């Protein structure tokens, strides 16, 4: 099932792509991938296509947190030792890591809260298995991905503590 939406406000976006109950079913964002139309948000129940950029989506999501993508990244960089590969923390249900450089067409934003486990394969191949048992194969070093996930989990825990 694929839906195309325009940005109509923070409430619409937050309730559309973050974890929420819909007819008794929880839908969780797994990852975001670029597409010809903009990008696809892959969830446990559907794929949502948005026109626009990652930055625009992140800014819309972070409005509810009273910040912007640039502001959040700068704050994280200044308060941690992270200088690159900075996780994008939105809230307790969304914390993204980037699989490759921004300019790389293979680059995905993976929601760490949707990951069940990761598996290493030969020749720099890694499989991510999500909570709904779907999976994706990436040309990405297992240890590198594991470090990114650990960093994001630590950051997510620390920022969640500050919000509570």
C-alpha positions in Angstrom: 0.0 0.0 0.0 1.5 3.3 -1.0 0.2 6.8 -0.2 1.4 10.1 -1.6 1.1 13.1 0.8 2.1 16.7 0.8 3.3 18.3 4.0 0.2 19.8 5.7 1.6 20.3 9.2 3.5 18.8 12.0 0.5 16.9 13.5 -0.3 15.2 10.2 3.4 14.1 9.8 3.9 13.0 13.4 0.7 10.9 13.4 1.4 9.5 9.9 4.9 8.3 10.3 5.8 7.8 14.0 4.7 4.8 16.0 1.0 5.0 16.6 -2.1 2.8 17.0 -4.2 2.5 13.9 -7.3 0.3 14.2 -5.5 -1.5 17.1 -2.3 -2.1 15.1 1.0 -0.3 15.9 2.8 1.1 12.9 6.5 1.9 13.3 8.9 3.6 10.9 11.6 1.2 9.8 13.6 3.3 7.4 13.5 6.1 4.9 14.9 5.7 1.3 15.4 8.2 -1.5 13.2 7.8 -4.6 12.6 9.7 -7.9 9.6 11.4 -6.3 11.3 12.5 -3.1 11.6 9.6 -0.6 9.7 6.6 0.7 9.0 6.1 4.4 8.9 2.4 5.0 6.8 1.4 8.0 5.7 -1.9 9.4 2.4 -1.6 7.6 2.8 0.6 4.5 5.1 2.6 2.4 4.4 6.4 2.4 5.8 8.5 -0.4 6.7 12.1 0.3 7.7 14.8 -2.1 10.6 16.9 -0.7 13.9 16.4 1.0 15.0 14.5 4.1 15.9 17.9 5.7 12.3 19.2 5.1 10.8 16.1 6.7 13.2 16.3 9.7 12.5 20.0 10.2 8.8 19.2 10.2 9.2 16.4 12.7 11.4 18.5 14.9 9.1 21.5 15.1 7.2 19.6 17.8 10.5 19.5 19.7 11.0 23.3 19.1 14.1 22.9 17.0 15.3 22.3 13.4 17.4 19.6 11.8 20.4 22.0 11.7 19.8 23.1 15.3 19.5 19.5 16.6 22.7 18.4 14.8 24.6 21.4 16.1 23.4 20.8 19.6 24.4 17.1 19.5 27.8 17.9 18.0 28.5 20.5 20.7 27.3 18.3 23.6 28.9 15.0 22.5 32.1 13.9 20.8 30.2 13.2 17.6 31.6 15.1 14.6 30.3 12.9 11.8 27.8 10.1 11.4 25.6 12.0 13.9 22.3 10.1 14.7 19.2 12.1 14.1 17.1 11.9 17.3 13.5 13.0 16.9 11.8 11.5 19.9 11.6 8.2 21.9 10.2 6.3 18.8 12.4 7.8 16.1 16.2 7.9 16.1 17.8 7.6 12.6 21.3 6.5 11.5 22.5 7.1 8.0 23.9 4.0 6.2 26.1 5.9 3.8 27.2 9.5 3.0 24.3 11.9 2.3 25.4 12.2 -1.4 25.4 8.4 -1.9 22.2 7.3 -3.7 22.2 4.1 -1.6 22.0 6.1 1.6 19.1 5.1 3.9 18.0 6.5 7.2 17.4 3.6 9.5 15.2 4.0 12.6 17.2 2.2 15.3 13.9 1.6 17.3 12.7 -0.6 14.4 15.7 -3.0 14.4 15.4 -6.5 15.8 18.9 -7.6 14.9 21.7 -7.3 12.4 23.6 -10.1 10.7 27.1 -10.1 9.1 27.8 -11.7 5.7 30.9 -12.0 3.6 32.5 -9.2 1.7 31.1 -6.3 3.6 27.4 -7.3 3.4 25.0 -6.8 6.3 21.4 -7.7 6.8 19.1 -5.7 9.0 16.1 -7.6 10.4 13.3 -5.4 11.6 10.8 -5.9 14.4 8.2 -7.0 11.9 10.7 -9.6 10.5 11.2 -7.9 7.2 14.8 -7.3 6.2 17.1 -5.4 3.9 20.6 -6.3 2.7 23.2 -3.5 2.6 26.6 -3.2 1.2 27.9 -2.0 4.6 30.4 -3.3 7.0 28.8 -5.1 10.0 31.1 -3.6 12.6 30.6 -0.1 11.2 26.8 -0.5 11.4 27.0 -2.0 14.9 29.0 1.1 16.1 26.5 3.5 14.5 23.6 1.7 16.2 25.4 1.7 19.6 26.1 5.4 19.3 22.5 6.1 18.4 21.1 4.0 21.2 23.3 5.8 23.7 22.3 9.2 22.4 18.6 8.2 22.3 18.7 7.0 25.9 20.5 10.2 27.1 18.1 12.6 25.2 15.1 10.7 26.3 16.2 11.1 30.0 16.5 14.8 29.4 12.9 14.9 28.1 11.4 13.0 31.1 
